[in-house]
Amino acid sequence: MATVASISYFKRYKMEAALGEQPCPRLPEGFAFAAWSHGLMEAHADVLFASFHREIDAQVFPSLGDRQGSLCLMIEMTRKRGFLAEATWLLLGPGGPCGTVQGMRERDGFGSIQNIGIAPEWRGRGLGEALLRQAFRGFQREGLTRARLEVTAQNDPAIRLYRRLGFRRAKTLYKAVPEWSGF
């Protein structure tokens, strides 16, 4: 029988932005976007795992710290009613898949970024911005004019990117994460 030893709370920001006119995303030479297809499910999951397993978000969302958990997350997401293939992209680089973003349509008409991840060795090249802009264009093709996402407050590089793209904090949340011990 498992017992809860303690609960950790992680501060997260819910951020929102008007999409406005979106420039065509620019990728460095040797990179390309791959549109969503079920055949790319495992590649998306592998990039999620590579992007998050050593990051704080793997503590907040344990499925991101596990390759099988990342695959289960992708499967669940794609089965949801609001899943938007048009806002879900895989980024291919010289060594194969290196970035991923998933988008959903929320009931209130917002486009919602569920996860955006760039494998650590490819960060700092503008790839996250390009992936987000590609997802935003997908939201717009579906008639959505606003987007939202959540980010862990300690993720300063992501917050800087989101602010640069027009996101503003709409709400502060605290995610409770139990730490299990005993069996």
KAFEN-V234487 format. One line per field, one symbol per residue. psi: psi as a letter, one per 30 degrees, with the letter a starting at -180 (. if undefined). A space follows every 50 residues. Layout:
# KAFEN-V234487
psi = ???
This chain:
# KAFEN-V234487
psi = kklkelkkkkklkkklkkeakklkkkklkfllkklklffgeeeeeeeeee effglfffeeifffgkeeeeeeeeeeeffkegkjefgjlkkkafgakflk kkklkleggkkkkekkkkkefglgggeeeeeeeeeeeeeefggkfllllk kkffieeeeeeeeeggkkkfkklkkkjkjklk.
